[in-house]
């Protein structure tokens, strides 16, 4: 049975780009909300909507990642079972 660990790490550059992109986009929306030519209650509603959208996106990305990791674990268990069966199989053994 092989003991190859599942290692999927992104580079520091990709991580930095993702964090910067998230910060810039959230900042841009914040500036847009500040300079909107509407009443305060509409700005507050839009700010709450942006926060809800942001937390929903974070939650969705976590759920997708968790499902993918669970699928990899099941796949590795199935692969280990198959390797064990093949290792124990002797085609020349009499029935």
Biopython code that builds the backbone (N, CA, C, O; Angstrom):
import numpy as np
from Bio.PDB.StructureBuilder import StructureBuilder

atoms = [
    (1, "UNK", "N", (0.847, -1.166, 0.000)),
    (1, "UNK", "CA", (0.000, 0.000, 0.000)),
    (1, "UNK", "C", (0.899, 1.238, 0.000)),
    (1, "UNK", "O", (1.900, 1.276, 0.716)),
    (2, "UNK", "N", (0.557, 2.224, -0.779)),
    (2, "UNK", "CA", (1.371, 3.433, -0.846)),
    (2, "UNK", "C", (0.919, 4.433, 0.207)),
    (2, "UNK", "O", (-0.270, 4.562, 0.498)),
    (3, "UNK", "N", (1.886, 5.130, 0.766)),
    (3, "UNK", "CA", (1.596, 6.150, 1.772)),
    (3, "UNK", "C", (1.948, 7.533, 1.231)),
    (3, "UNK", "O", (2.756, 8.249, 1.822)),
    (4, "UNK", "N", (1.353, 7.897, 0.130)),
    (4, "UNK", "CA", (1.624, 9.224, -0.417)),
    (4, "UNK", "C", (0.632, 10.208, 0.175)),
    (4, "UNK", "O", (-0.578, 10.063, -0.002)),
    (5, "UNK", "N", (1.146, 11.211, 0.879)),
    (5, "UNK", "CA", (0.221, 12.180, 1.479)),
    (5, "UNK", "C", (-0.381, 13.097, 0.418)),
    (5, "UNK", "O", (0.258, 13.427, -0.581)),
    (6, "UNK", "N", (-1.614, 13.496, 0.660)),
    (6, "UNK", "CA", (-2.272, 14.444, -0.236)),
    (6, "UNK", "C", (-1.821, 15.834, 0.194)),
    (6, "UNK", "O", (-2.150, 16.300, 1.285)),
    (7, "UNK", "N", (-1.069, 16.482, -0.675)),
    (7, "UNK", "CA", (-0.554, 17.803, -0.335)),
    (7, "UNK", "C", (-0.898, 18.748, -1.467)),
    (7, "UNK", "O", (-0.303, 18.691, -2.544)),
    (8, "UNK", "N", (-1.854, 19.610, -1.219)),
    (8, "UNK", "CA", (-2.273, 20.570, -2.218)),
    (8, "UNK", "C", (-2.131, 21.961, -1.619)),
    (8, "UNK", "O", (-3.077, 22.482, -1.028)),
    (9, "UNK", "N", (-0.985, 22.549, -1.762)),
    (9, "UNK", "CA", (-0.775, 23.881, -1.246)),
    (9, "UNK", "C", (-0.586, 24.837, -2.400)),
    (9, "UNK", "O", (0.046, 24.518, -3.406)),
    (10, "UNK", "N", (-1.152, 26.022, -2.227)),
    (10, "UNK", "CA", (-0.951, 27.038, -3.246)),
    (10, "UNK", "C", (0.327, 27.806, -2.931)),
    (10, "UNK", "O", (0.827, 27.770, -1.807)),
    (11, "UNK", "N", (0.835, 28.484, -3.915)),
    (11, "UNK", "CA", (2.064, 29.237, -3.723)),
    (11, "UNK", "C", (1.777, 30.498, -2.914)),
    (11, "UNK", "O", (0.629, 30.919, -2.774)),
    (12, "UNK", "N", (2.844, 31.089, -2.385)),
    (12, "UNK", "CA", (2.685, 32.322, -1.620)),
    (12, "UNK", "C", (2.163, 33.451, -2.503)),
    (12, "UNK", "O", (1.396, 34.297, -2.045)),
    (13, "UNK", "N", (2.575, 33.463, -3.752)),
    (13, "UNK", "CA", (2.096, 34.485, -4.677)),
    (13, "UNK", "C", (0.595, 34.392, -4.912)),
    (13, "UNK", "O", (-0.103, 35.406, -4.924)),
    (14, "UNK", "N", (0.099, 33.163, -5.100)),
    (14, "UNK", "CA", (-1.340, 32.968, -5.312)),
    (14, "UNK", "C", (-2.122, 33.358, -4.069)),
    (14, "UNK", "O", (-3.174, 33.991, -4.164)),
    (15, "UNK", "N", (-1.613, 32.984, -2.909)),
    (15, "UNK", "CA", (-2.268, 33.343, -1.649)),
    (15, "UNK", "C", (-2.314, 34.862, -1.491)),
    (15, "UNK", "O", (-3.350, 35.423, -1.134)),
    (16, "UNK", "N", (-1.192, 35.520, -1.757)),
    (16, "UNK", "CA", (-1.145, 36.976, -1.650)),
    (16, "UNK", "C", (-2.079, 37.656, -2.626)),
    (16, "UNK", "O", (-2.735, 38.640, -2.286)),
    (17, "UNK", "N", (-2.140, 37.126, -3.860)),
    (17, "UNK", "CA", (-3.044, 37.693, -4.849)),
    (17, "UNK", "C", (-4.499, 37.548, -4.412)),
    (17, "UNK", "O", (-5.287, 38.479, -4.579)),
    (18, "UNK", "N", (-4.864, 36.400, -3.859)),
    (18, "UNK", "CA", (-6.240, 36.178, -3.420)),
    (18, "UNK", "C", (-6.611, 37.119, -2.275)),
    (18, "UNK", "O", (-7.705, 37.684, -2.257)),
    (19, "UNK", "N", (-5.697, 37.285, -1.323)),
    (19, "UNK", "CA", (-5.965, 38.182, -0.193)),
    (19, "UNK", "C", (-6.061, 39.629, -0.679)),
    (19, "UNK", "O", (-6.955, 40.368, -0.266)),
    (20, "UNK", "N", (-5.142, 40.027, -1.553)),
    (20, "UNK", "CA", (-5.162, 41.401, -2.071)),
    (20, "UNK", "C", (-6.437, 41.655, -2.883)),
    (20, "UNK", "O", (-7.056, 42.710, -2.752)),
    (21, "UNK", "N", (-6.824, 40.699, -3.711)),
    (21, "UNK", "CA", (-8.027, 40.844, -4.513)),
    (21, "UNK", "C", (-9.263, 40.985, -3.634)),
    (21, "UNK", "O", (-10.130, 41.820, -3.895)),
    (22, "UNK", "N", (-9.337, 40.167, -2.595)),
    (22, "UNK", "CA", (-10.464, 40.237, -1.669)),
    (22, "UNK", "C", (-10.494, 41.597, -0.982)),
    (22, "UNK", "O", (-11.550, 42.223, -0.893)),
    (23, "UNK", "N", (-9.347, 42.055, -0.498)),
    (23, "UNK", "CA", (-9.283, 43.345, 0.193)),
    (23, "UNK", "C", (-9.618, 44.512, -0.715)),
    (23, "UNK", "O", (-10.347, 45.422, -0.320)),
    (24, "UNK", "N", (-9.087, 44.491, -1.937)),
    (24, "UNK", "CA", (-9.346, 45.581, -2.881)),
    (24, "UNK", "C", (-10.826, 45.626, -3.260)),
    (24, "UNK", "O", (-11.425, 46.700, -3.301)),
    (25, "UNK", "N", (-11.407, 44.474, -3.534)),
    (25, "UNK", "CA", (-12.812, 44.463, -3.935)),
    (25, "UNK", "C", (-13.719, 44.910, -2.796)),
    (25, "UNK", "O", (-14.668, 45.662, -3.017)),
    (26, "UNK", "N", (-13.435, 44.454, -1.580)),
    (26, "UNK", "CA", (-14.244, 44.871, -0.435)),
    (26, "UNK", "C", (-14.060, 46.368, -0.171)),
    (26, "UNK", "O", (-15.021, 47.064, 0.157)),
    (27, "UNK", "N", (-12.834, 46.862, -0.313)),
    (27, "UNK", "CA", (-12.576, 48.294, -0.147)),
    (27, "UNK", "C", (-13.275, 49.123, -1.206)),
    (27, "UNK", "O", (-13.821, 50.184, -0.901)),
    (28, "UNK", "N", (-13.267, 48.653, -2.450)),
    (28, "UNK", "CA", (-13.938, 49.379, -3.535)),
    (28, "UNK", "C", (-15.441, 49.480, -3.280)),
    (28, "UNK", "O", (-16.046, 50.527, -3.511)),
    (29, "UNK", "N", (-16.031, 48.403, -2.810)),
    (29, "UNK", "CA", (-17.461, 48.437, -2.507)),
    (29, "UNK", "C", (-17.717, 49.387, -1.338)),
    (29, "UNK", "O", (-18.710, 50.116, -1.336)),
    (30, "UNK", "N", (-16.826, 49.382, -0.343)),
    (30, "UNK", "CA", (-16.977, 50.305, 0.783)),
    (30, "UNK", "C", (-16.917, 51.756, 0.348)),
    (30, "UNK", "O", (-17.720, 52.571, 0.802)),
    (31, "UNK", "N", (-15.972, 52.093, -0.527)),
    (31, "UNK", "CA", (-15.865, 53.461, -1.039)),
    (31, "UNK", "C", (-17.107, 53.808, -1.855)),
    (31, "UNK", "O", (-17.631, 54.916, -1.744)),
    (32, "UNK", "N", (-17.577, 52.876, -2.669)),
    (32, "UNK", "CA", (-18.783, 53.123, -3.459)),
    (32, "UNK", "C", (-19.982, 53.367, -2.555)),
    (32, "UNK", "O", (-20.815, 54.225, -2.846)),
    (33, "UNK", "N", (-20.076, 52.626, -1.470)),
    (33, "UNK", "CA", (-21.188, 52.839, -0.535)),
    (33, "UNK", "C", (-21.098, 54.205, 0.129)),
    (33, "UNK", "O", (-22.124, 54.846, 0.359)),
    (34, "UNK", "N", (-19.902, 54.656, 0.438)),
    (34, "UNK", "CA", (-19.739, 55.959, 1.083)),
    (34, "UNK", "C", (-20.141, 57.107, 0.159)),
    (34, "UNK", "O", (-20.732, 58.091, 0.604)),
    (35, "UNK", "N", (-19.819, 56.978, -1.123)),
    (35, "UNK", "CA", (-20.069, 58.074, -2.059)),
    (35, "UNK", "C", (-21.355, 57.925, -2.857)),
    (35, "UNK", "O", (-21.582, 58.686, -3.797)),
    (36, "UNK", "N", (-22.201, 56.962, -2.504)),
    (36, "UNK", "CA", (-23.489, 56.818, -3.182)),
    (36, "UNK", "C", (-24.362, 58.024, -2.868)),
    (36, "UNK", "O", (-24.367, 58.519, -1.740)),
    (37, "UNK", "N", (-25.088, 58.485, -3.851)),
    (37, "UNK", "CA", (-25.959, 59.648, -3.659)),
    (37, "UNK", "C", (-27.380, 59.170, -3.309)),
    (37, "UNK", "O", (-28.335, 59.411, -4.047)),
    (38, "UNK", "N", (-27.484, 58.489, -2.163)),
    (38, "UNK", "CA", (-28.775, 57.966, -1.710)),
    (38, "UNK", "C", (-28.906, 58.210, -0.209)),
    (38, "UNK", "O", (-27.974, 58.685, 0.439)),
    (39, "UNK", "N", (-30.071, 57.879, 0.329)),
    (39, "UNK", "CA", (-30.315, 58.042, 1.765)),
    (39, "UNK", "C", (-29.447, 57.076, 2.570)),
    (39, "UNK", "O", (-28.918, 56.096, 2.044)),
    (40, "UNK", "N", (-29.318, 57.382, 3.855)),
    (40, "UNK", "CA", (-28.487, 56.577, 4.748)),
    (40, "UNK", "C", (-29.032, 55.160, 4.885)),
    (40, "UNK", "O", (-28.259, 54.204, 4.934)),
    (41, "UNK", "N", (-30.349, 55.016, 4.947)),
    (41, "UNK", "CA", (-30.905, 53.676, 5.149)),
    (41, "UNK", "C", (-30.642, 52.775, 3.936)),
    (41, "UNK", "O", (-30.502, 51.561, 4.086)),
    (42, "UNK", "N", (-30.574, 53.365, 2.738)),
    (42, "UNK", "CA", (-30.258, 52.562, 1.549)),
    (42, "UNK", "C", (-28.795, 52.133, 1.595)),
    (42, "UNK", "O", (-28.469, 50.997, 1.249)),
    (43, "UNK", "N", (-27.909, 53.040, 2.022)),
    (43, "UNK", "CA", (-26.493, 52.678, 2.184)),
    (43, "UNK", "C", (-26.336, 51.557, 3.205)),
    (43, "UNK", "O", (-25.578, 50.611, 2.989)),
    (44, "UNK", "N", (-27.057, 51.670, 4.317)),
    (44, "UNK", "CA", (-26.968, 50.631, 5.354)),
    (44, "UNK", "C", (-27.463, 49.285, 4.821)),
    (44, "UNK", "O", (-26.866, 48.243, 5.092)),
    (45, "UNK", "N", (-28.556, 49.318, 4.063)),
    (45, "UNK", "CA", (-29.080, 48.088, 3.479)),
    (45, "UNK", "C", (-28.066, 47.468, 2.522)),
    (45, "UNK", "O", (-27.848, 46.257, 2.547)),
    (46, "UNK", "N", (-27.450, 48.290, 1.683)),
    (46, "UNK", "CA", (-26.451, 47.790, 0.739)),
    (46, "UNK", "C", (-25.222, 47.246, 1.477)),
    (46, "UNK", "O", (-24.648, 46.238, 1.065)),
    (47, "UNK", "N", (-24.822, 47.900, 2.552)),
    (47, "UNK", "CA", (-23.674, 47.428, 3.334)),
    (47, "UNK", "C", (-23.967, 46.062, 3.960)),
    (47, "UNK", "O", (-23.118, 45.171, 3.942)),
    (48, "UNK", "N", (-25.160, 45.906, 4.506)),
    (48, "UNK", "CA", (-25.550, 44.610, 5.078)),
    (48, "UNK", "C", (-25.588, 43.543, 3.981)),
    (48, "UNK", "O", (-25.159, 42.411, 4.207)),
    (49, "UNK", "N", (-26.095, 43.893, 2.800)),
    (49, "UNK", "CA", (-26.156, 42.939, 1.690)),
    (49, "UNK", "C", (-24.753, 42.518, 1.270)),
    (49, "UNK", "O", (-24.522, 41.343, 0.985)),
    (50, "UNK", "N", (-23.809, 43.464, 1.226)),
    (50, "UNK", "CA", (-22.431, 43.136, 0.851)),
    (50, "UNK", "C", (-21.798, 42.227, 1.899)),
    (50, "UNK", "O", (-21.111, 41.267, 1.549)),
    (51, "UNK", "N", (-22.021, 42.517, 3.178)),
    (51, "UNK", "CA", (-21.477, 41.656, 4.233)),
    (51, "UNK", "C", (-22.071, 40.250, 4.163)),
    (51, "UNK", "O", (-21.361, 39.261, 4.345)),
    (52, "UNK", "N", (-23.379, 40.167, 3.897)),
    (52, "UNK", "CA", (-24.020, 38.860, 3.777)),
    (52, "UNK", "C", (-23.467, 38.093, 2.579)),
    (52, "UNK", "O", (-23.206, 36.893, 2.671)),
    (53, "UNK", "N", (-23.291, 38.782, 1.464)),
    (53, "UNK", "CA", (-22.727, 38.146, 0.275)),
    (53, "UNK", "C", (-21.306, 37.659, 0.525)),
    (53, "UNK", "O", (-20.927, 36.578, 0.075)),
    (54, "UNK", "N", (-20.519, 38.460, 1.243)),
    (54, "UNK", "CA", (-19.139, 38.087, 1.544)),
    (54, "UNK", "C", (-19.078, 36.846, 2.431)),
    (54, "UNK", "O", (-18.326, 35.914, 2.147)),
    (55, "UNK", "N", (-19.863, 36.834, 3.500)),
    (55, "UNK", "CA", (-19.840, 35.667, 4.390)),
    (55, "UNK", "C", (-20.393, 34.427, 3.693)),
    (55, "UNK", "O", (-19.927, 33.316, 3.945)),
    (56, "UNK", "N", (-21.386, 34.607, 2.816)),
    (56, "UNK", "CA", (-21.926, 33.465, 2.068)),
    (56, "UNK", "C", (-20.886, 32.896, 1.114)),
    (56, "UNK", "O", (-20.784, 31.679, 0.960)),
    (57, "UNK", "N", (-20.118, 33.764, 0.475)),
    (57, "UNK", "CA", (-19.074, 33.298, -0.447)),
    (57, "UNK", "C", (-17.991, 32.534, 0.304)),
    (57, "UNK", "O", (-17.503, 31.513, -0.180)),
    (58, "UNK", "N", (-17.615, 33.020, 1.475)),
    (58, "UNK", "CA", (-16.607, 32.325, 2.288)),
    (58, "UNK", "C", (-17.124, 30.961, 2.726)),
    (58, "UNK", "O", (-16.400, 29.967, 2.669)),
    (59, "UNK", "N", (-18.376, 30.919, 3.162)),
    (59, "UNK", "CA", (-18.971, 29.648, 3.588)),
    (59, "UNK", "C", (-19.064, 28.675, 2.423)),
    (59, "UNK", "O", (-18.765, 27.491, 2.580)),
    (60, "UNK", "N", (-19.472, 29.156, 1.264)),
    (60, "UNK", "CA", (-19.566, 28.288, 0.083)),
    (60, "UNK", "C", (-18.212, 27.718, -0.296)),
    (60, "UNK", "O", (-18.101, 26.534, -0.614)),
    (61, "UNK", "N", (-17.184, 28.551, -0.263)),
    (61, "UNK", "CA", (-15.856, 28.040, -0.620)),
    (61, "UNK", "C", (-15.382, 26.988, 0.374)),
    (61, "UNK", "O", (-14.718, 26.029, -0.018)),
    (62, "UNK", "N", (-15.708, 27.147, 1.648)),
    (62, "UNK", "CA", (-15.336, 26.154, 2.661)),
    (62, "UNK", "C", (-16.085, 24.842, 2.433)),
    (62, "UNK", "O", (-15.496, 23.767, 2.545)),
    (63, "UNK", "N", (-17.370, 24.920, 2.117)),
    (63, "UNK", "CA", (-18.166, 23.716, 1.882)),
    (63, "UNK", "C", (-17.656, 22.959, 0.655)),
    (63, "UNK", "O", (-17.552, 21.732, 0.678)),
    (64, "UNK", "N", (-17.341, 23.690, -0.408)),
    (64, "UNK", "CA", (-16.818, 23.049, -1.619)),
    (64, "UNK", "C", (-15.489, 22.368, -1.319)),
    (64, "UNK", "O", (-15.257, 21.242, -1.759)),
    (65, "UNK", "N", (-14.613, 23.043, -0.571)),
    (65, "UNK", "CA", (-13.313, 22.456, -0.219)),
    (65, "UNK", "C", (-13.497, 21.203, 0.653)),
    (65, "UNK", "O", (-12.819, 20.197, 0.443)),
    (66, "UNK", "N", (-14.404, 21.265, 1.620)),
    (66, "UNK", "CA", (-14.639, 20.113, 2.491)),
    (66, "UNK", "C", (-15.174, 18.923, 1.708)),
    (66, "UNK", "O", (-14.775, 17.787, 1.965)),
    (67, "UNK", "N", (-16.070, 19.165, 0.758)),
    (67, "UNK", "CA", (-16.597, 18.063, -0.060)),
    (67, "UNK", "C", (-15.507, 17.445, -0.916)),
    (67, "UNK", "O", (-15.452, 16.226, -1.079)),
    (68, "UNK", "N", (-14.643, 18.286, -1.460)),
    (68, "UNK", "CA", (-13.551, 17.778, -2.285)),
    (68, "UNK", "C", (-12.598, 16.941, -1.448)),
    (68, "UNK", "O", (-12.170, 15.874, -1.888)),
    (69, "UNK", "N", (-12.257, 17.402, -0.252)),
    (69, "UNK", "CA", (-11.363, 16.642, 0.621)),
    (69, "UNK", "C", (-11.997, 15.328, 1.044)),
    (69, "UNK", "O", (-11.309, 14.310, 1.124)),
    (70, "UNK", "N", (-13.293, 15.331, 1.315)),
    (70, "UNK", "CA", (-13.976, 14.093, 1.691)),
    (70, "UNK", "C", (-13.946, 13.098, 0.541)),
    (70, "UNK", "O", (-13.764, 11.901, 0.765)),
    (71, "UNK", "N", (-14.122, 13.571, -0.678)),
    (71, "UNK", "CA", (-14.059, 12.693, -1.845)),
    (71, "UNK", "C", (-12.682, 12.093, -2.019)),
    (71, "UNK", "O", (-12.561, 10.934, -2.416)),
    (72, "UNK", "N", (-11.643, 12.855, -1.730)),
    (72, "UNK", "CA", (-10.285, 12.335, -1.851)),
    (72, "UNK", "C", (-10.018, 11.267, -0.798)),
    (72, "UNK", "O", (-9.335, 10.280, -1.071)),
    (73, "UNK", "N", (-10.549, 11.458, 0.396)),
    (73, "UNK", "CA", (-10.348, 10.470, 1.458)),
    (73, "UNK", "C", (-11.039, 9.162, 1.093)),
    (73, "UNK", "O", (-10.462, 8.088, 1.260)),
    (74, "UNK", "N", (-12.279, 9.245, 0.593)),
    (74, "UNK", "CA", (-13.002, 8.038, 0.179)),
    (74, "UNK", "C", (-12.255, 7.346, -0.947)),
    (74, "UNK", "O", (-12.146, 6.120, -0.962)),
    (75, "UNK", "N", (-11.746, 8.113, -1.876)),
    (75, "UNK", "CA", (-10.997, 7.547, -2.994)),
    (75, "UNK", "C", (-9.741, 6.833, -2.504)),
    (75, "UNK", "O", (-9.401, 5.763, -3.009)),
    (76, "UNK", "N", (-9.056, 7.412, -1.533)),
    (76, "UNK", "CA", (-7.846, 6.777, -1.012)),
    (76, "UNK", "C", (-8.182, 5.491, -0.256)),
    (76, "UNK", "O", (-7.433, 4.517, -0.334)),
    (77, "UNK", "N", (-9.299, 5.479, 0.474)),
    (77, "UNK", "CA", (-9.701, 4.255, 1.186)),
    (77, "UNK", "C", (-10.027, 3.157, 0.182)),
    (77, "UNK", "O", (-9.614, 2.010, 0.357)),
    (78, "UNK", "N", (-10.766, 3.504, -0.870)),
    (78, "UNK", "CA", (-11.089, 2.510, -1.905)),
    (78, "UNK", "C", (-9.824, 1.995, -2.578)),
    (78, "UNK", "O", (-9.714, 0.801, -2.858)),
    (79, "UNK", "N", (-8.880, 2.873, -2.836)),
    (79, "UNK", "CA", (-7.628, 2.473, -3.466)),
    (79, "UNK", "C", (-6.843, 1.537, -2.542)),
    (79, "UNK", "O", (-6.272, 0.550, -3.005)),
    (80, "UNK", "N", (-6.813, 1.837, -1.247)),
    (80, "UNK", "CA", (-6.105, 0.983, -0.292)),
    (80, "UNK", "C", (-6.754, -0.400, -0.221)),
    (80, "UNK", "O", (-6.058, -1.412, -0.140)),
    (81, "UNK", "N", (-8.084, -0.441, -0.251)),
    (81, "UNK", "CA", (-8.791, -1.731, -0.240)),
    (81, "UNK", "C", (-8.439, -2.560, -1.470)),
    (81, "UNK", "O", (-8.179, -3.759, -1.371)),
    (82, "UNK", "N", (-8.434, -1.914, -2.615)),
    (82, "UNK", "CA", (-8.122, -2.618, -3.851)),
    (82, "UNK", "C", (-6.685, -3.129, -3.835)),
    (82, "UNK", "O", (-6.427, -4.252, -4.268)),
    (83, "UNK", "N", (-5.746, -2.323, -3.343)),
    (83, "UNK", "CA", (-4.351, -2.763, -3.258)),
    (83, "UNK", "C", (-4.205, -3.949, -2.309)),
    (83, "UNK", "O", (-3.416, -4.858, -2.563)),
    (84, "UNK", "N", (-4.964, -3.939, -1.220)),
    (84, "UNK", "CA", (-4.908, -5.060, -0.270)),
    (84, "UNK", "C", (-5.450, -6.332, -0.915)),
    (84, "UNK", "O", (-4.855, -7.399, -0.766)),
    (85, "UNK", "N", (-6.558, -6.232, -1.620)),
    (85, "UNK", "CA", (-7.146, -7.400, -2.284)),
    (85, "UNK", "C", (-6.187, -7.942, -3.335)),
    (85, "UNK", "O", (-6.007, -9.156, -3.434)),
    (86, "UNK", "N", (-5.572, -7.068, -4.118)),
    (86, "UNK", "CA", (-4.638, -7.525, -5.141)),
    (86, "UNK", "C", (-3.383, -8.140, -4.528)),
    (86, "UNK", "O", (-2.828, -9.095, -5.072)),
    (87, "UNK", "N", (-2.935, -7.597, -3.398)),
    (87, "UNK", "CA", (-1.742, -8.138, -2.745)),
    (87, "UNK", "C", (-2.011, -9.522, -2.170)),
    (87, "UNK", "O", (-1.118, -10.370, -2.158)),
    (88, "UNK", "N", (-3.233, -9.761, -1.692)),
    (88, "UNK", "CA", (-3.567, -11.051, -1.089)),
    (88, "UNK", "C", (-3.987, -12.094, -2.112)),
    (88, "UNK", "O", (-4.053, -13.281, -1.792)),
    (89, "UNK", "N", (-4.270, -11.672, -3.326)),
    (89, "UNK", "CA", (-4.741, -12.605, -4.350)),
    (89, "UNK", "C", (-3.585, -13.437, -4.889)),
    (89, "UNK", "O", (-2.541, -12.910, -5.272)),
    (90, "UNK", "N", (-3.798, -14.740, -4.910)),
    (90, "UNK", "CA", (-2.812, -15.660, -5.459)),
    (90, "UNK", "C", (-3.478, -16.436, -6.592)),
    (90, "UNK", "O", (-4.290, -17.321, -6.323)),
    (91, "UNK", "N", (-3.163, -16.138, -7.829)),
    (91, "UNK", "CA", (-3.865, -16.810, -8.949)),
    (91, "UNK", "C", (-3.509, -18.283, -9.079)),
    (91, "UNK", "O", (-4.227, -19.023, -9.751)),
    (92, "UNK", "N", (-2.420, -18.731, -8.456)),
    (92, "UNK", "CA", (-2.007, -20.134, -8.586)),
    (92, "UNK", "C", (-2.471, -21.001, -7.431)),
    (92, "UNK", "O", (-2.158, -22.190, -7.381)),
    (93, "UNK", "N", (-3.209, -20.421, -6.511)),
    (93, "UNK", "CA", (-3.718, -21.196, -5.373)),
    (93, "UNK", "C", (-4.868, -22.080, -5.848)),
    (93, "UNK", "O", (-5.709, -21.657, -6.642)),
    (94, "UNK", "N", (-4.887, -23.294, -5.355)),
    (94, "UNK", "CA", (-5.958, -24.208, -5.771)),
    (94, "UNK", "C", (-7.237, -23.881, -4.977)),
    (94, "UNK", "O", (-7.170, -23.541, -3.795)),
    (95, "UNK", "N", (-8.385, -23.988, -5.633)),
    (95, "UNK", "CA", (-9.648, -23.627, -4.979)),
    (95, "UNK", "C", (-10.090, -24.558, -3.908)),
    (95, "UNK", "O", (-11.137, -24.345, -3.297)),
]
sb = StructureBuilder()
sb.init_structure("model")
sb.init_model(0)
sb.init_chain("A")
sb.init_seg("    ")
for serial, (resi, resn, name, xyz) in enumerate(atoms, 1):
    if name == "N":
        sb.init_residue(resn, " ", resi, " ")
    sb.init_atom(name, np.array(xyz, "f"), 0.0, 1.0, " ", f" {name:<3s}", serial, name[0])
structure = sb.get_structure()
